[in-house]
Amino acid sequence: MDALEVRFQHEVLRIEPWGTDSVRVRSAREQIPASDVGALQDRPESGPVTVEDGKLVNGELTVLVELPEDDGYPFPLVRFVRTSTGEELLAEEREHFWWPGARVHYGNRSGAGELHQQFKAYPGERLYGMGQRTHGRLDHKGLALDLVQRNAEVSIPFVLSNRGYGFLWNNPAVGRVEFADNVTRWTATQARAIDYWITVGSPASILSRYADATGHAPKLPSWASGFWQCKLRYRNQEELLEVAREHKRRGLPLEVIVSDFFHWTAMGDYKFDPEEYPDPAAMMSELDELGVRLMVSIWPTISPLSENYPKLRDEGMLIGTDQGAEFHATIRDKGMPVPMPITFHDPTNPATREFLWSVAKKNYFDLGVRVWWLDACEPELNPGHPANLSLHAGPGAEVVNVYPRDTARMFYDGMAATDDPETVLLCRSAWAGSQKYAAAVWSGDIPATWDALRRQVRAGLSIAIAGIPWWTTDIGGFHGGDASDEAYRELMVRWFQYGAFCPLFRLHGNREPRMSTGWDMTGGPNEVWEFGDTAFPIIKDVMFMRERLRPYLHAQLDRASSEGLPAMRPLFVDFPDDARAWEVDDQLMFGPDVLVAPVLEAGARSRPVYLPAGARWTHAFSGEVFEGGTTIEADAPLEQIPVYLRDGADVPVAG
């Protein structure tokens, strides 16, 4: 028996080893649920474990369950300490000295209820991860965060602390976490058990063990690190092909081009509209000759006009509702004179995954499509009331956050059953464990502004810490941006320079002039040659810099696959002993050898750059060498952003 189990009144508290230096903690009324839909895989191997007298030791993590006698109403409390030093890493704290305790179950007589898990707050603690957020911060200390999926807000409840631990709230329920100055508290609005996982170590080892616990990403396909071209919507086959041809005429790199939404006959048909794509086989053949892959947009929305709607409805493969009609949003799709109600498929149902993959295989895969854009997979409800949903996996309030993960699983498993399984799934949302299903995340429908660019730097680093190594933004932002405006062109240049150091490199956006949402919209020009005589040569140089960086990037992403170490990461992952590295939130490491300082202000031609201690840093373009542990004012002409190579590393940033 290598688990520590404590029963106190009606609560069962179970603590068991879950990988090296790691444990899983569960608490429930009367009994631990026999199953769950959380992120943790089968228990990883651990080293020797000892359990005795309210104490479990698993390597460097020791767990103590104590019953403080000085409490007005004694209640078991859990503490986590570093085995070698006895240092307290994290400890529970009661909500009140009398009642309730640190683990609170507010039942509703259904076996579920509101749950609270409370821990101490520590002065000086810094907390990183939590998926992708729009608040513009890298350190989440002092913030309250909703645990729910929304466009541009990807909720992955994993946090890494500068105190030396990583913590996963293994609960897909709608909820909230408060990283306050006086308390850290996790809340689920409706759930059946408290369930979390904790590990101890350096940032790199924490990320590795987190990947062991929730799943490792596959290796990124060799083509996927190249340039991806997209605008809001190419309206037909000829428009799309002409853009691909122009890339080749100009000698520009291009690996992927996108057929975005409304290319279908109806939402849920999952096939090309023959009025717009009269010969998709010929289109795929020409793209293949050009060396370009086609990515198609897949939405979870199902129109009542879809040929698949009756089967999905009658066989229970759509999301249900507790109250009201089973429609969850509106849109003006093909055949709709005005926005009309639509519903959503239920990817938590194995039958849904099997049937919809069979449709996509017949209509896309068999034509040669291998890249999938799983858009709006939060799902994008309107109004956003997930508690009213009923899914195969359970009530919406309890399980809805796994929706994007199981949407990716549908296409990953489908591809895995073919003779050509290699893929990338571009998703607008994710949950813990999505990475093992080849999920890449982009940052959603963000504004085309300098403020949005600044926020992307922190958002990308946060989701990397949360376990998603494949990430990108809409270069230039999504909402707005006029390709003929010189001020916007500067933003586009700086965004491209940043985007070249993201794991995926992709241009997209709904440019001016924009149109009301509907199947006939297209968006303004968004091809690299549309941004003018000053910007285009710079963008072109950036595109070729990215080409030079691809072998180095793949080496780093191979490490992401094997070790859980993301290629794009905060400075503290590589320099955990440098206190200043934990504070810098507007720079990034691109693998262990490249430090990148994006330019994030309009008109800026220099910026301060912190060079971490413990290394010497060579400017990638000038060759000038600097000692670490210093902040310098780095030149940043429009043609380049500050990039530095660690200890003279041989990485071909400059041409």
Beta strands, then each sheet from edge to edge (+ up, - down):
strand 1: 4-8
strand 2: 11-17
strand 3: 22-29
strand 4: 49-52
strand 5: 55-58
strand 6: 61-66
strand 7: 77-82
strand 8: 88-91
strand 9: 103-107
strand 10: 113-119
strand 11: 127-132
strand 12: 144-147
strand 13: 154-161
strand 14: 165-169
strand 15: 175-179
strand 16: 184-191
strand 17: 194-200
strand 18: 227-229
strand 19: 256-259
strand 20: 293-298
strand 21: 301-302
strand 22: 320-321
strand 23: 329-331
strand 24: 340-344
strand 25: 371-374
strand 26: 389-391
strand 27: 394-395
strand 28: 425-427
strand 29: 439-442
strand 30: 471-472
strand 31: 505-507
strand 32: 568-569
strand 33: 588-590
strand 34: 594-596
strand 35: 606-611
strand 36: 616-619
strand 37: 625-627
strand 38: 630-635
strand 39: 643-646
sheet 1: 1+ 2- 3+ 17- 14+ 13- 11+
sheet 2: 4+ 5- 6+ 7- 8+
sheet 3: 9+ 10- 16+ 15- 12+
sheet 4: 30+ 29+ 28+ 25+ 20+ 19+ 18+ 31+
sheet 5: 21+ 24- 23+
sheet 6: 22+ 26- 27+
sheet 7: 32+ 33- 34+ 39- 36+ 37-
sheet 8: 35+ 38-
end
